[in-house]
Amino acid sequence: MFSAIQKSDSCIWKSRLSLSTMLKLYKSAFCQECWALARVDARKVDTLDQWCLRRILDIRWYHHVSNCEVWRLTEQPPLTSIIQKRRLTMFGHLVRMDESTDARRILTAVPQSEWATLHLLDGHSE
């Protein structure tokens, strides 16, 4: 993902598009509802988020601008917060679905590795 952003650096982030348009492009490209992030991955995503936003705003390392200031200038929260909010919204939709829909059945399915354990707990023998 990082190399794709670097390749788009000259054509998008340094173009004459307005800041709001660049931020909309950025959000649409990197805010996915299905991302499951470990804590280590979340830090990497937020680091990438800062790098991209600083490129969009043309902020260099020697300007000594804090991360909070970058988020304030772009009027958006950290990327991991956006991802978490979208995942929770999607989860809410899935939970309200009818129990017979495929998406709901997948959400409440028991992983195959646990089937044997549950089967034995129910009193069945192998």
C-alpha positions in Angstrom: 0.0 0.0 0.0 2.8 2.4 0.8 4.4 2.0 -2.6 1.1 2.8 -4.3 0.8 6.0 -2.3 4.3 7.0 -3.2 3.6 6.4 -6.9 0.5 8.5 -6.7 2.5 11.2 -4.9 3.2 13.4 -7.9 0.0 13.0 -9.7 -2.5 13.4 -6.8 -0.9 14.8 -3.7 1.1 17.5 -5.4 -1.6 18.3 -7.9 -3.7 21.4 -8.0 -6.7 19.6 -6.5 -8.3 21.4 -3.6 -7.5 20.1 -0.1 -11.0 18.9 0.5 -10.9 16.9 -2.8 -7.6 15.3 -1.9 -8.8 14.4 1.6 -12.0 12.8 0.1 -9.8 10.7 -2.3 -7.5 9.8 0.6 -10.4 8.7 2.8 -12.1 6.7 0.1 -8.9 4.8 -0.8 -7.9 3.8 2.7 -10.9 3.6 5.0 -12.1 0.1 4.6 -14.9 -1.4 6.7 -13.5 -4.9 6.8 -10.0 -4.1 8.2 -9.2 -6.0 11.4 -6.3 -4.4 13.0 -4.0 -5.6 15.7 -2.4 -2.9 17.9 0.9 -3.1 16.0 -0.9 -2.8 12.7 -3.0 0.2 14.0 0.2 2.1 14.8 1.5 1.4 11.3 -1.8 2.6 9.8 -1.7 5.8 11.9 1.9 6.4 10.9 1.0 5.9 7.2 -2.0 8.2 7.8 0.3 11.0 9.2 2.8 10.5 6.4 0.0 10.9 3.7 -1.7 13.9 5.4 1.7 15.6 5.7 2.3 15.0 2.0 -1.1 16.4 1.1 -0.5 19.5 3.3 3.1 19.8 2.2 4.4 19.7 5.7 8.1 18.7 6.0 9.9 17.1 8.9 11.7 20.3 9.8 8.4 22.2 10.2 7.9 20.4 13.6 4.2 20.1 13.3 2.5 17.7 15.8 0.2 14.9 14.8 -2.7 16.6 16.6 -2.1 19.7 14.6 -2.1 17.8 11.3 -5.5 16.2 12.2 -6.8 19.6 13.2 -5.7 21.2 9.9 -7.4 18.4 7.9 -10.5 18.3 10.2 -10.4 14.6 10.5 -9.7 12.0 13.2 -6.9 9.4 12.9 -7.5 6.8 10.2 -7.8 4.0 12.7 -10.7 5.8 14.4 -12.5 6.1 11.1 -11.9 2.4 10.3 -13.2 1.5 13.8 -16.3 3.6 13.4 -17.1 2.1 10.0 -16.6 -1.4 11.2 -19.0 -0.8 14.1 -21.5 0.6 11.7 -21.2 -2.4 9.5 -21.5 -4.7 12.5 -24.7 -2.9 13.6 -26.2 -3.6 10.2 -25.3 -7.2 10.3 -26.7 -7.7 13.8 -30.0 -6.2 12.8 -30.4 -8.5 9.7 -32.7 -11.4 9.7 -31.1 -14.5 11.1 -31.6 -16.5 7.9 -29.4 -14.1 5.7 -26.0 -15.4 4.7 -24.2 -12.5 6.2 -25.8 -13.0 9.6 -25.1 -16.7 9.5 -21.5 -16.1 8.7 -21.2 -13.6 11.5 -22.6 -16.1 14.1 -20.9 -19.2 12.7 -18.7 -21.4 14.9 -15.1 -21.8 13.5 -14.4 -25.3 12.2 -11.6 -25.8 14.7 -14.1 -25.5 17.5 -16.7 -27.9 16.0 -15.1 -31.1 17.4 -14.9 -29.6 20.9 -18.5 -28.4 20.8 -19.6 -31.8 19.4 -17.9 -33.6 22.3 -19.4 -31.3 24.9 -22.8 -32.0 23.6 -22.3 -35.6 24.6 -21.5 -37.0 21.1 -18.6 -39.3 20.6 -16.2 -39.3 17.7 
